[in-house]
Amino acid sequence: MQKVIESVLVGVLKGIMNEKIQAKPVICKYCGSSLIWKYGSNRKGVQRYYCPSCNRAFLDNTNLPKMSISIKQLSDIIGQYYGGMSLKELRRQFKQQYGKELARSSFDR
């Protein structure tokens, strides 16, 4: 019984490690090209990338172009807005949940 549990735990741990070790391919968020070069880092130490196809540099794939919030955060906001939450409540909750301040003009985009 103990060997079965150990083998299951080892399998689970190997699966977790494989997911952490495998790097997700970086894709240009402007043109969708997979030919990407590392392009240094910004002041905060976040990896920058360069796409020679469209000649643009970007930080990562989690944010939409010209947006400072991720796609997941944006979908949460939109869902709550259409669920009936006011803009003031949305801004307050976003700051509480993610620690970022949203400008009122963010909702105009």
Helices and strands as residue ranges (DSSP letters): H 2-21, E 37-41, E 47-51, E 56-58, H 71-82, H 87-98, G 104-108
